[in-house]
Amino acid sequence: MVLITGASGEMGHALIEALAKEGTPVLAADVRQLPHGLAEQCVAVLTGAEGDVTSPAFVERAAQFPIGQIFHLAAVLSTAAERDPVRAHRVNVDGTLAVLSLAQQRGEQVRHPVQVMFPSTIAVYGFGSLEEKQRISAVREDQALHPHTLYGIAKLHCERLGEYYTNHYMQLAGEARWVDFRALRFPGLISAETLPSGGTSDYAPEMLHAAAQGITYHCFVRPSTRIPFMAMPDGIKALRMLANAPAEHLSQRVYNIGAFAPTAEEIAAIVRRYFPDAVIEYDVDERRQAIVDSWCADVDDSAARRDWGWQPEYDFERAFAEYLVPAVTRRYRQITPVQQ
């Protein structure tokens, strides 16, 4: 059985649907109720206190299920974390510690490692200036690990916690390993199926969703802002590829993955290409701009490509043409995009 925490979020929706299509039994956990159609695809759903990774009720209830793999998606995202750092630390750090403890207990019980898949983020990177950011065009996993936000600090800390649980409990058990922790540092994820939910990279999907509704969009970063992005289907693909990779092929526990890295104005231009009447204005939020400026312009994902064959399906053009624009248009059914 697969446990998915934070199951009602953007990635949780897509992951549940992908696993359900294969007949994989899913235990979904979230403080919020799952949409009816999504909940029906799960064997069981934990909500309220039982779905809250910070609650003792979560571990107590989840431990009653035959969990063999965990996708730990529950998190307070970057902008929301800056607004409420105490809650963000409780969810992002204490919640992750609870999930790792659950995995260790379950692994020890069945005498087999329980895999914990952890979505980390490019927010773990931190540059002191735009000049420094521009000098390292594609950052490696071991570079610039000086996050400026609580979100990035917490994710970096949790990467280390996962490595600790994997290595520490292997040492205690001799040659056995009860936790198999694997993490991906995701770029900004763009989903057509769910609405943006508080990420600092959300200016990209917000532009598209606004254009499809005929709403003026006020972009909170400068036109020249550049960070890496990825279409949500590739995010799900990467999680599952790393989850399925043989342990002996992995040279590290944490991997970068990339797809495309446009500027904000390049995103605006492709949105206008499909929605010529789109109105996109720039109203820079200096606090959020500073956060994005501290992140990398792109990532070096050569380790993922070498170790487990990572290759995105969607480049910048294809992501919009074949996934984002058609799906967002179906969602709103108000404005017909220009055919390219």
Secondary structure by P-SEA (a helix, b strand, c coil): cbbbcccccaaaaaaaaaaaaacccccccccccccaaaaaaccccccccccccccaaaaaaaaaccccccccccccccccccccaaaaaaaaaaaaaaaaaaaaaaaaaacbbbbbbbbcccccbbbccaaaaaaccccccccccccccaaaaaaaaaaaaaaaaaaaaaaaaccccccbbbbbbccbbbbccccccccccaaaaaaaaaaaacccccccccccbbbbbbcaaaaaaaaaaaaacccccccccbbbbbcccccaaaaaaaaaaacccbbbbbbcaaaaaaaaaaccccccaaaaaaaccccccccaaaaaacccaaaaaaaccccccccc
